Structures are given as C-alpha cells and as structure tokens.
Amino acid sequence: MGNNRGGSSTGVVAVLVIFLIVVLLAILFFGGFLFGSKKVEINVHAPSAPASK
C-alpha cells in the first residue's frame, strides 16, 4: 500500500509539467500574433539651436 503514494505524486507532477508547457506554448503562439504585428516608430532628433536675437 505504501507504493501507491509515490505513483500518485508522480502523476500530479506530470500533469503540472504538461500544463506549464501548454501555457508557455500558448504565450509564445499568441504573443507572436499580438506583439509581432505592432510596429513602433521612434524618431530621434538632435535638439534645435536656440533662436539668436
């Protein structure tokens, strides 16, 4: 009867690992669609010279 506890905890760990893999794949998959299509345009200009009087 003592051997059943080890198998039970191994099954729980296996389910948690599979769940984490699915979540990571979902983040990578949907992250590519959500963040991959956005374009950020950054314009960097030197400060203009102060107007002389």
mmCIF file as gemmi writes it, N, C-alpha and C atoms, coordinates in Angstrom:
data_model
loop_
_atom_site.group_PDB
_atom_site.id
_atom_site.type_symbol
_atom_site.label_atom_id
_atom_site.label_alt_id
_atom_site.label_comp_id
_atom_site.label_asym_id
_atom_site.label_entity_id
_atom_site.label_seq_id
_atom_site.pdbx_PDB_ins_code
_atom_site.Cartn_x
_atom_site.Cartn_y
_atom_site.Cartn_z
_atom_site.occupancy
_atom_site.B_iso_or_equiv
_atom_site.pdbx_formal_charge
_atom_site.auth_seq_id
_atom_site.auth_asym_id
_atom_site.pdbx_PDB_model_num
ATOM 1 N N . MET Axp A 1 ? 0.81 -1.209 0 1 0 ? 1 A 1
ATOM 2 C CA . MET Axp A 1 ? 0 0 0 1 0 ? 1 A 1
ATOM 3 C C . MET Axp A 1 ? 0.846 1.262 0 1 0 ? 1 A 1
ATOM 4 N N . GLY Axp A 2 ? 2.053 1.174 0.509 1 0 ? 2 A 1
ATOM 5 C CA . GLY Axp A 2 ? 2.894 2.355 0.586 1 0 ? 2 A 1
ATOM 6 C C . GLY Axp A 2 ? 3.382 2.83 -0.777 1 0 ? 2 A 1
ATOM 7 N N . ASN Axp A 3 ? 3.414 1.931 -1.757 1 0 ? 3 A 1
ATOM 8 C CA . ASN Axp A 3 ? 3.92 2.297 -3.077 1 0 ? 3 A 1
ATOM 9 C C . ASN Axp A 3 ? 2.958 3.172 -3.864 1 0 ? 3 A 1
ATOM 10 N N . ASN Axp A 4 ? 1.705 3.189 -3.512 1 0 ? 4 A 1
ATOM 11 C CA . ASN Axp A 4 ? 0.73 3.973 -4.27 1 0 ? 4 A 1
ATOM 12 C C . ASN Axp A 4 ? 0.941 5.479 -4.118 1 0 ? 4 A 1
ATOM 13 N N . ARG Axp A 5 ? 1.476 5.903 -2.997 1 0 ? 5 A 1
ATOM 14 C CA . ARG Axp A 5 ? 1.684 7.343 -2.789 1 0 ? 5 A 1
ATOM 15 C C . ARG Axp A 5 ? 2.702 7.905 -3.781 1 0 ? 5 A 1
ATOM 16 N N . GLY Axp A 6 ? 3.773 7.189 -4.032 1 0 ? 6 A 1
ATOM 17 C CA . GLY Axp A 6 ? 4.796 7.67 -4.959 1 0 ? 6 A 1
ATOM 18 C C . GLY Axp A 6 ? 4.251 7.824 -6.369 1 0 ? 6 A 1
ATOM 19 N N . GLY Axp A 7 ? 3.442 6.885 -6.801 1 0 ? 7 A 1
ATOM 20 C CA . GLY Axp A 7 ? 2.862 6.965 -8.136 1 0 ? 7 A 1
ATOM 21 C C . GLY Axp A 7 ? 1.894 8.115 -8.262 1 0 ? 7 A 1
ATOM 22 N N . SER Axp A 8 ? 1.182 8.394 -7.199 1 0 ? 8 A 1
ATOM 23 C CA . SER Axp A 8 ? 0.208 9.481 -7.223 1 0 ? 8 A 1
ATOM 24 C C . SER Axp A 8 ? 0.898 10.83 -7.364 1 0 ? 8 A 1
ATOM 25 N N . SER Axp A 9 ? 1.955 11.051 -6.602 1 0 ? 9 A 1
ATOM 26 C CA . SER Axp A 9 ? 2.653 12.335 -6.681 1 0 ? 9 A 1
ATOM 27 C C . SER Axp A 9 ? 3.358 12.487 -8.021 1 0 ? 9 A 1
ATOM 28 N N . THR Axp A 10 ? 3.835 11.403 -8.583 1 0 ? 10 A 1
ATOM 29 C CA . THR Axp A 10 ? 4.473 11.461 -9.904 1 0 ? 10 A 1
ATOM 30 C C . THR Axp A 10 ? 3.456 11.868 -10.962 1 0 ? 10 A 1
ATOM 31 N N . GLY Axp A 11 ? 2.24 11.36 -10.851 1 0 ? 11 A 1
ATOM 32 C CA . GLY Axp A 11 ? 1.193 11.744 -11.801 1 0 ? 11 A 1
ATOM 33 C C . GLY Axp A 11 ? 0.838 13.212 -11.686 1 0 ? 11 A 1
ATOM 34 N N . VAL Axp A 12 ? 0.798 13.728 -10.466 1 0 ? 12 A 1
ATOM 35 C CA . VAL Axp A 12 ? 0.482 15.147 -10.267 1 0 ? 12 A 1
ATOM 36 C C . VAL Axp A 12 ? 1.579 16.008 -10.868 1 0 ? 12 A 1
ATOM 37 N N . VAL Axp A 13 ? 2.83 15.637 -10.657 1 0 ? 13 A 1
ATOM 38 C CA . VAL Axp A 13 ? 3.949 16.395 -11.217 1 0 ? 13 A 1
ATOM 39 C C . VAL Axp A 13 ? 3.902 16.355 -12.738 1 0 ? 13 A 1
ATOM 40 N N . ALA Axp A 14 ? 3.579 15.22 -13.311 1 0 ? 14 A 1
ATOM 41 C CA . ALA Axp A 14 ? 3.496 15.097 -14.768 1 0 ? 14 A 1
ATOM 42 C C . ALA Axp A 14 ? 2.396 16.001 -15.325 1 0 ? 14 A 1
ATOM 43 N N . VAL Axp A 15 ? 1.258 16.048 -14.656 1 0 ? 15 A 1
ATOM 44 C CA . VAL Axp A 15 ? 0.161 16.907 -15.117 1 0 ? 15 A 1
ATOM 45 C C . VAL Axp A 15 ? 0.568 18.371 -15.019 1 0 ? 15 A 1
ATOM 46 N N . LEU Axp A 16 ? 1.241 18.763 -13.951 1 0 ? 16 A 1
ATOM 47 C CA . LEU Axp A 16 ? 1.679 20.158 -13.801 1 0 ? 16 A 1
ATOM 48 C C . LEU Axp A 16 ? 2.704 20.533 -14.869 1 0 ? 16 A 1
ATOM 49 N N . VAL Axp A 17 ? 3.616 19.627 -15.179 1 0 ? 17 A 1
ATOM 50 C CA . VAL Axp A 17 ? 4.623 19.911 -16.212 1 0 ? 17 A 1
ATOM 51 C C . VAL Axp A 17 ? 3.955 20.075 -17.571 1 0 ? 17 A 1
ATOM 52 N N . ILE Axp A 18 ? 3.016 19.215 -17.89 1 0 ? 18 A 1
ATOM 53 C CA . ILE Axp A 18 ? 2.303 19.324 -19.171 1 0 ? 18 A 1
ATOM 54 C C . ILE Axp A 18 ? 1.519 20.632 -19.223 1 0 ? 18 A 1
ATOM 55 N N . PHE Axp A 19 ? 0.892 21.003 -18.104 1 0 ? 19 A 1
ATOM 56 C CA . PHE Axp A 19 ? 0.137 22.251 -18.058 1 0 ? 19 A 1
ATOM 57 C C . PHE Axp A 19 ? 1.056 23.448 -18.295 1 0 ? 19 A 1
ATOM 58 N N . LEU Axp A 20 ? 2.221 23.456 -17.668 1 0 ? 20 A 1
ATOM 59 C CA . LEU Axp A 20 ? 3.166 24.561 -17.855 1 0 ? 20 A 1
ATOM 60 C C . LEU Axp A 20 ? 3.647 24.642 -19.296 1 0 ? 20 A 1
ATOM 61 N N . ILE Axp A 21 ? 3.892 23.506 -19.925 1 0 ? 21 A 1
ATOM 62 C CA . ILE Axp A 21 ? 4.331 23.503 -21.322 1 0 ? 21 A 1
ATOM 63 C C . ILE Axp A 21 ? 3.238 24.072 -22.218 1 0 ? 21 A 1
ATOM 64 N N . VAL Axp A 22 ? 1.994 23.688 -21.976 1 0 ? 22 A 1
ATOM 65 C CA . VAL Axp A 22 ? 0.884 24.21 -22.783 1 0 ? 22 A 1
ATOM 66 C C . VAL Axp A 22 ? 0.753 25.71 -22.604 1 0 ? 22 A 1
ATOM 67 N N . VAL Axp A 23 ? 0.889 26.202 -21.373 1 0 ? 23 A 1
ATOM 68 C CA . VAL Axp A 23 ? 0.778 27.645 -21.116 1 0 ? 23 A 1
ATOM 69 C C . VAL Axp A 23 ? 1.912 28.397 -21.815 1 0 ? 23 A 1
ATOM 70 N N . LEU Axp A 24 ? 3.128 27.882 -21.739 1 0 ? 24 A 1
ATOM 71 C CA . LEU Axp A 24 ? 4.251 28.549 -22.402 1 0 ? 24 A 1
ATOM 72 C C . LEU Axp A 24 ? 4.08 28.573 -23.917 1 0 ? 24 A 1
ATOM 73 N N . LEU Axp A 25 ? 3.614 27.476 -24.485 1 0 ? 25 A 1
ATOM 74 C CA . LEU Axp A 25 ? 3.379 27.453 -25.93 1 0 ? 25 A 1
ATOM 75 C C . LEU Axp A 25 ? 2.275 28.427 -26.32 1 0 ? 25 A 1
ATOM 76 N N . ALA Axp A 26 ? 1.241 28.533 -25.505 1 0 ? 26 A 1
ATOM 77 C CA . ALA Axp A 26 ? 0.161 29.476 -25.793 1 0 ? 26 A 1
ATOM 78 C C . ALA Axp A 26 ? 0.671 30.905 -25.736 1 0 ? 26 A 1
ATOM 79 N N . ILE Axp A 27 ? 1.508 31.212 -24.765 1 0 ? 27 A 1
ATOM 80 C CA . ILE Axp A 27 ? 2.06 32.574 -24.67 1 0 ? 27 A 1
ATOM 81 C C . ILE Axp A 27 ? 2.917 32.881 -25.889 1 0 ? 27 A 1
ATOM 82 N N . LEU Axp A 28 ? 3.75 31.933 -26.29 1 0 ? 28 A 1
ATOM 83 C CA . LEU Axp A 28 ? 4.601 32.159 -27.461 1 0 ? 28 A 1
ATOM 84 C C . LEU Axp A 28 ? 3.764 32.281 -28.734 1 0 ? 28 A 1
ATOM 85 N N . PHE Axp A 29 ? 2.736 31.451 -28.859 1 0 ? 29 A 1
ATOM 86 C CA . PHE Axp A 29 ? 1.923 31.447 -30.072 1 0 ? 29 A 1
ATOM 87 C C . PHE Axp A 29 ? 1.106 32.728 -30.182 1 0 ? 29 A 1
ATOM 88 N N . PHE Axp A 30 ? 0.357 33.063 -29.132 1 0 ? 30 A 1
ATOM 89 C CA . PHE Axp A 30 ? -0.479 34.257 -29.18 1 0 ? 30 A 1
ATOM 90 C C . PHE Axp A 30 ? 0.341 35.524 -29.045 1 0 ? 30 A 1
ATOM 91 N N . GLY Axp A 31 ? 1.473 35.462 -28.378 1 0 ? 31 A 1
ATOM 92 C CA . GLY Axp A 31 ? 2.354 36.623 -28.269 1 0 ? 31 A 1
ATOM 93 C C . GLY Axp A 31 ? 2.89 37.025 -29.638 1 0 ? 31 A 1
ATOM 94 N N . GLY Axp A 32 ? 3.134 36.053 -30.5 1 0 ? 32 A 1
ATOM 95 C CA . GLY Axp A 32 ? 3.602 36.369 -31.853 1 0 ? 32 A 1
ATOM 96 C C . GLY Axp A 32 ? 2.557 37.114 -32.649 1 0 ? 32 A 1
ATOM 97 N N . PHE Axp A 33 ? 1.283 36.752 -32.458 1 0 ? 33 A 1
ATOM 98 C CA . PHE Axp A 33 ? 0.219 37.454 -33.175 1 0 ? 33 A 1
ATOM 99 C C . PHE Axp A 33 ? -0.063 38.823 -32.575 1 0 ? 33 A 1
ATOM 100 N N . LEU Axp A 34 ? -0.033 38.92 -31.272 1 0 ? 34 A 1
ATOM 101 C CA . LEU Axp A 34 ? -0.39 40.186 -30.618 1 0 ? 34 A 1
ATOM 102 C C . LEU Axp A 34 ? 0.731 41.209 -30.712 1 0 ? 34 A 1
ATOM 103 N N . PHE Axp A 35 ? 1.967 40.769 -30.439 1 0 ? 35 A 1
ATOM 104 C CA . PHE Axp A 35 ? 3.074 41.717 -30.37 1 0 ? 35 A 1
ATOM 105 C C . PHE Axp A 35 ? 3.911 41.736 -31.641 1 0 ? 35 A 1
ATOM 106 N N . GLY Axp A 36 ? 3.829 40.709 -32.456 1 0 ? 36 A 1
ATOM 107 C CA . GLY Axp A 36 ? 4.636 40.654 -33.667 1 0 ? 36 A 1
ATOM 108 C C . GLY Axp A 36 ? 4.15 41.597 -34.753 1 0 ? 36 A 1
ATOM 109 N N . SER Axp A 37 ? 2.851 41.935 -34.748 1 0 ? 37 A 1
ATOM 110 C CA . SER Axp A 37 ? 2.315 42.767 -35.808 1 0 ? 37 A 1
ATOM 111 C C . SER Axp A 37 ? 2.42 44.254 -35.502 1 0 ? 37 A 1
ATOM 112 N N . LYS Axp A 38 ? 2.755 44.594 -34.277 1 0 ? 38 A 1
ATOM 113 C CA . LYS Axp A 38 ? 2.854 46.005 -33.921 1 0 ? 38 A 1
ATOM 114 C C . LYS Axp A 38 ? 4.214 46.551 -34.337 1 0 ? 38 A 1
ATOM 115 N N . LYS Axp A 39 ? 4.207 47.74 -34.909 1 0 ? 39 A 1
ATOM 116 C CA . LYS Axp A 39 ? 5.451 48.388 -35.274 1 0 ? 39 A 1
ATOM 117 C C . LYS Axp A 39 ? 5.569 49.671 -34.475 1 0 ? 39 A 1
ATOM 118 N N . VAL Axp A 40 ? 6.705 49.851 -33.866 1 0 ? 40 A 1
ATOM 119 C CA . VAL Axp A 40 ? 6.953 51.05 -33.08 1 0 ? 40 A 1
ATOM 120 C C . VAL Axp A 40 ? 7.951 51.895 -33.844 1 0 ? 40 A 1
ATOM 121 N N . GLU Axp A 41 ? 7.564 53.114 -34.133 1 0 ? 41 A 1
ATOM 122 C CA . GLU Axp A 41 ? 8.439 54.011 -34.871 1 0 ? 41 A 1
ATOM 123 C C . GLU Axp A 41 ? 8.991 55.049 -33.911 1 0 ? 41 A 1
ATOM 124 N N . ILE Axp A 42 ? 10.299 55.115 -33.816 1 0 ? 42 A 1
ATOM 125 C CA . ILE Axp A 42 ? 10.944 56.048 -32.894 1 0 ? 42 A 1
ATOM 126 C C . ILE Axp A 42 ? 11.796 56.998 -33.718 1 0 ? 42 A 1
ATOM 127 N N . ASN Axp A 43 ? 11.512 58.277 -33.59 1 0 ? 43 A 1
ATOM 128 C CA . ASN Axp A 43 ? 12.295 59.296 -34.274 1 0 ? 43 A 1
ATOM 129 C C . ASN Axp A 43 ? 13.168 60.013 -33.252 1 0 ? 43 A 1
ATOM 130 N N . VAL Axp A 44 ? 14.459 60.014 -33.523 1 0 ? 44 A 1
ATOM 131 C CA . VAL Axp A 44 ? 15.398 60.681 -32.618 1 0 ? 44 A 1
ATOM 132 C C . VAL Axp A 44 ? 15.996 61.85 -33.371 1 0 ? 44 A 1
ATOM 133 N N . HIS Axp A 45 ? 15.827 63.05 -32.816 1 0 ? 45 A 1
ATOM 134 C CA . HIS Axp A 45 ? 16.36 64.258 -33.443 1 0 ? 45 A 1
ATOM 135 C C . HIS Axp A 45 ? 17.275 64.978 -32.473 1 0 ? 45 A 1
ATOM 136 N N . ALA Axp A 46 ? 18.27 65.652 -33.033 1 0 ? 46 A 1
ATOM 137 C CA . ALA Axp A 46 ? 19.129 66.477 -32.193 1 0 ? 46 A 1
ATOM 138 C C . ALA Axp A 46 ? 18.34 67.73 -31.789 1 0 ? 46 A 1
ATOM 139 N N . PRO Axp A 47 ? 18.559 68.22 -30.584 1 0 ? 47 A 1
ATOM 140 C CA . PRO Axp A 47 ? 17.834 69.424 -30.167 1 0 ? 47 A 1
ATOM 141 C C . PRO Axp A 47 ? 18.178 70.606 -31.063 1 0 ? 47 A 1
ATOM 142 N N . SER Axp A 48 ? 17.18 71.398 -31.359 1 0 ? 48 A 1
ATOM 143 C CA . SER Axp A 48 ? 17.409 72.547 -32.237 1 0 ? 48 A 1
ATOM 144 C C . SER Axp A 48 ? 18.165 73.629 -31.468 1 0 ? 48 A 1
ATOM 145 N N . ALA Axp A 49 ? 18.925 74.422 -32.225 1 0 ? 49 A 1
ATOM 146 C CA . ALA Axp A 49 ? 19.707 75.503 -31.618 1 0 ? 49 A 1
ATOM 147 C C . ALA Axp A 49 ? 18.764 76.589 -31.137 1 0 ? 49 A 1
ATOM 148 N N . PRO Axp A 50 ? 19.085 77.219 -29.998 1 0 ? 50 A 1
ATOM 149 C CA . PRO Axp A 50 ? 18.221 78.302 -29.511 1 0 ? 50 A 1
ATOM 150 C C . PRO Axp A 50 ? 18.217 79.47 -30.487 1 0 ? 50 A 1
ATOM 151 N N . ALA Axp A 51 ? 17.079 80.122 -30.589 1 0 ? 51 A 1
ATOM 152 C CA . ALA Axp A 51 ? 16.963 81.256 -31.514 1 0 ? 51 A 1
ATOM 153 C C . ALA Axp A 51 ? 17.849 82.409 -31.033 1 0 ? 51 A 1
ATOM 154 N N . SER Axp A 52 ? 18.67 82.898 -31.946 1 0 ? 52 A 1
ATOM 155 C CA . SER Axp A 52 ? 19.564 84.017 -31.571 1 0 ? 52 A 1
ATOM 156 C C . SER Axp A 52 ? 18.838 85.334 -31.786 1 0 ? 52 A 1
ATOM 157 N N . LYS Axp A 53 ? 19.132 86.321 -30.924 1 0 ? 53 A 1
ATOM 158 C CA . LYS Axp A 53 ? 18.458 87.623 -31.028 1 0 ? 53 A 1
ATOM 159 C C . LYS Axp A 53 ? 19.314 88.638 -31.746 1 0 ? 53 A 1
